[in-house]
Amino acid sequence: MKALENILNGFFIGVSCAVPGVSGSTIAFLMGIYEKFIDALSNIADTKSPKFTKRLYLLAEVGFGIILGVFAAFKILAVFFETQEEILRFFFLGLILFSIPGILNKKMQKIEPKDIIFGFSGLIIIWIIGLQNKSFNMLPDLSNIFYIIKLFLISFISAGAMILPGLSVSFLLLIFGEYGNISKFFAETNFFAIFIMIFGTITGILLLSKVMDSFFKRYREETISAAVGIIIGSTVRIIPSPITIGNLFFDILFFIAGGFLVLKLSVIKN
């Protein structure tokens, strides 16, 4: 039963990774497995630990769910994004914004001036990343070694989005101009491209998880404050522009539905 729960958690994390503006690590926070997942990643090499087997099973179960979720999202959500992108963006906007109070209440004892400073730091980080919107322009050509290296590096960098709450994997892919290409690779099941991306992502996760584990143990509340700043800053990119007046009712309705879903998940989790 626990294995099924971990796979389902991983599935939702995987789905969120494929949606621009939605952070997989934020969903992991909501599911209550973020710190367990980071702990398992950062200590997976410790084979002598009595927790080694438990950590290995957690990574395998959540990882399997993530892979299923990413494939499902890119194959199914891509269709909805073509026809109902604006409404879906408002749904995910509600999902993210309503998750912020839960993250703050569960993970922080009280808000201090330093937390506000770190929150603004997160906003600045996401603003700086946004400036790189036209970086790494290159045609998708898997016979080009430079494009393959680019794909690996983007996957490596995007792994940070899976580790740090607030950053969206697909948001970074949009910034680097590769979201459409990578969506197509998954939709067409291009195994070579998928292998490069998985290899880059795993490498990034294994290297960055140690850093994040250390930050959470030493600077827990500061890290969460910065993450919340990044979450708030990234929502600006989700809001569709321009907004269709004719869709406004459904935009608001799905925004509320996203928020309701988060609140319902929080109640179930509690």
C-alpha positions in Angstrom: 0.0 0.0 0.0 2.9 2.3 0.8 4.5 1.5 -2.5 1.4 2.5 -4.4 1.2 5.7 -2.5 4.8 6.5 -3.4 4.2 5.7 -7.0 1.1 8.0 -7.1 3.0 10.8 -5.4 5.8 10.3 -8.0 3.1 10.3 -10.8 1.8 13.7 -9.7 5.3 15.1 -9.4 6.0 13.8 -12.9 2.9 15.4 -14.3 3.8 18.7 -12.6 7.3 18.6 -14.1 5.7 18.6 -17.6 3.5 21.7 -16.9 5.1 25.1 -17.3 5.0 27.1 -14.1 4.3 24.1 -11.9 7.1 22.9 -9.6 7.5 19.2 -9.1 9.2 19.9 -5.8 6.3 22.1 -4.7 4.0 19.1 -5.3 6.4 16.9 -3.4 6.0 19.4 -0.5 2.3 19.1 -0.7 2.5 15.3 -0.7 4.7 15.4 2.3 7.6 13.4 0.8 10.0 16.2 -0.2 12.5 16.0 2.7 12.3 12.1 2.7 13.1 12.2 -1.1 16.0 14.6 -0.7 17.4 12.6 2.2 17.2 9.4 0.2 18.9 11.0 -2.8 21.7 12.6 -0.8 22.4 9.4 1.2 21.9 6.7 -1.4 25.7 6.0 -1.5 25.6 5.2 2.2 25.1 1.4 1.8 26.0 0.7 5.4 23.1 2.7 6.8 20.2 0.7 8.3 17.9 3.0 6.2 19.6 2.1 2.9 17.0 -0.4 1.7 14.1 1.9 2.7 15.7 4.8 0.8 16.3 2.6 -2.2 12.7 1.5 -2.4 11.5 5.0 -1.9 13.6 6.3 -4.8 12.6 3.4 -7.1 8.9 3.8 -6.4 8.8 7.6 -6.6 11.1 7.5 -9.6 8.9 5.0 -11.5 5.9 7.2 -10.8 7.7 10.3 -12.0 8.6 8.7 -15.3 4.9 7.6 -15.8 3.7 11.1 -14.9 6.0 12.8 -17.4 5.1 10.5 -20.3 1.3 10.8 -19.5 1.5 14.6 -19.2 3.4 15.2 -22.4 1.2 12.8 -24.4 -2.1 14.0 -22.9 -1.8 17.5 -21.6 -0.2 18.6 -24.8 -3.5 18.1 -26.5 -5.3 20.3 -23.9 -2.7 23.0 -24.1 -3.4 23.3 -27.8 -7.1 23.8 -27.3 -7.6 25.2 -23.7 -4.2 26.6 -22.7 -5.6 29.7 -21.0 -8.0 27.8 -18.8 -5.4 25.3 -17.8 -2.9 28.0 -16.9 -5.4 29.6 -14.5 -6.0 26.1 -13.0 -2.3 25.7 -12.3 -2.1 29.3 -11.1 -4.7 28.5 -8.4 -2.9 25.2 -7.6 0.4 27.1 -6.9 -0.8 30.2 -5.1 -3.1 28.3 -2.7 -0.2 26.0 -1.9 2.0 28.8 -0.4 0.2 29.2 2.9 0.4 25.5 3.5 4.1 25.4 2.9 4.7 28.4 5.2 2.5 27.0 8.0 3.9 23.5 8.0 7.5 24.3 7.4 8.2 27.5 9.4 7.6 28.4 13.0 7.3 32.1 12.5 8.1 34.8 9.9 11.0 37.1 10.7 12.6 40.0 8.8 15.3 37.7 7.4 12.6 35.5 5.9 11.3 38.5 4.0 14.8 39.3 2.8 15.3 35.7 1.5 11.9 35.8 0.0 12.8 38.9 -2.1 16.1 37.1 -3.0 14.0 34.3 -4.5 12.0 36.9 -6.5 15.3 38.4 -7.8 16.6 34.9 -8.7 13.6 34.2 -10.8 13.7 37.6 -12.4 17.4 37.1 -13.4 16.5 33.7 -14.9 13.7 35.4 -16.8 16.2 37.7 -18.5 17.9 34.7 -20.2 14.8 34.1 -22.2 16.6 33.9 -25.6 19.7 32.0 -24.4 21.0 28.9 -26.1 19.2 29.4 -29.4 19.9 26.3 -31.5 17.9 24.1 -33.9 16.9 20.7 -32.5 19.3 18.3 -34.3 20.1 15.1 -32.5 22.9 14.5 -35.0 24.6 17.6 -33.8 27.0 17.0 -30.9 26.6 20.5 -29.6 22.8 20.2 -29.5 23.2 16.9 -27.6 25.5 18.6 -25.1 22.9 21.4 -24.8 20.2 18.9 -24.1 22.3 17.3 -21.4 23.2 20.7 -19.8 19.6 21.9 -19.8 18.5 18.6 -18.2 21.2 18.9 -15.6 20.2 22.5 -14.8 16.5 21.6 -14.8 17.3 19.0 -12.1 17.7 21.9 -9.8 14.1 22.7 -10.4 13.2 19.2 -9.1 15.3 19.8 -6.0 14.4 23.4 -5.1 10.8 24.1 -4.2 9.3 26.8 -6.4 11.3 26.3 -9.6 9.4 24.6 -12.4 11.2 22.2 -14.7 9.1 23.2 -17.7 9.5 26.8 -16.9 13.2 26.5 -17.3 12.7 24.5 -20.5 10.6 27.4 -21.8 13.4 29.9 -20.8 16.0 27.9 -22.7 13.6 27.6 -25.7 13.4 23.8 -25.5 9.9 23.1 -24.1 8.3 22.5 -27.5 11.2 20.3 -28.7 11.3 18.2 -25.5 7.5 17.8 -25.5 7.8 16.4 -29.1 10.6 14.0 -28.1 8.4 12.5 -25.3 5.2 12.5 -27.4 7.0 10.7 -30.2 8.9 8.5 -27.8 12.4 9.4 -29.1 14.4 7.1 -26.9 17.8 8.6 -27.7 16.7 12.2 -26.7 14.9 10.8 -23.7 18.0 8.9 -22.6 20.1 12.1 -22.8 17.6 14.0 -20.8 17.2 11.3 -18.1 21.0 10.9 -17.9 21.4 14.7 -17.4 18.6 14.9 -14.9 19.8 12.0 -12.8 23.3 13.5 -12.8 22.0 16.9 -11.7 19.8 15.4 -9.0 22.6 13.3 -7.5 25.0 16.3 -7.4 22.5 18.9 -6.3 20.6 16.8 -3.7 23.7 17.0 -1.4 23.6 20.7 -1.6 19.9 21.0 -0.9 20.1 18.5 1.9 22.8 20.6 3.6 20.8 23.8 3.1 17.7 22.2 4.7 19.7 21.0 7.7 21.5 24.3 8.2 19.3 27.0 6.8 15.8 25.4 6.8 13.6 28.5 7.1 15.8 30.7 4.9 15.7 28.2 2.1 11.9 27.9 2.3 11.6 31.7 2.3 13.7 31.9 -0.9 11.6 29.1 -2.4 8.4 30.8 -1.7 9.8 34.0 -3.3 10.6 31.9 -6.4 7.1 30.4 -6.4 5.5 33.8 -6.3 7.8 35.2 -9.0 7.3 32.3 -11.3 3.5 32.7 -11.3 3.8 35.9 -13.4 5.0 33.6 -16.3 1.9 31.4 -16.0 -0.7 34.2 -16.5 -1.7 34.1 -20.1 -1.4 37.2 -22.1 -3.7 38.5 -23.5 -6.6 37.1 -21.4 -9.7 36.3 -23.5 -12.7 38.1 -22.0 -15.0 35.3 -23.2 -13.1 32.8 -21.2 -13.0 34.9 -18.0 -15.7 32.9 -16.2 -14.0 29.6 -16.9 -10.6 31.1 -16.0 -11.9 32.1 -12.6 -13.8 28.8 -12.1 -10.7 26.7 -12.9 -8.5 29.0 -10.7 -10.8 28.3 -7.8 -10.8 24.6 -8.7 -7.0 24.5 -8.5 -7.1 26.2 -5.1 -9.8 23.9 -3.9 -7.8 20.8 -5.0 -4.8 22.0 -3.0 -6.9 22.7 0.1 -8.5 19.3 -0.2 -5.1 17.6 -0.6 -4.0 19.4 2.6 -7.0 18.2 4.5 -6.6 14.6 3.3 -2.9 14.7 4.2 -3.6 16.1 7.7 
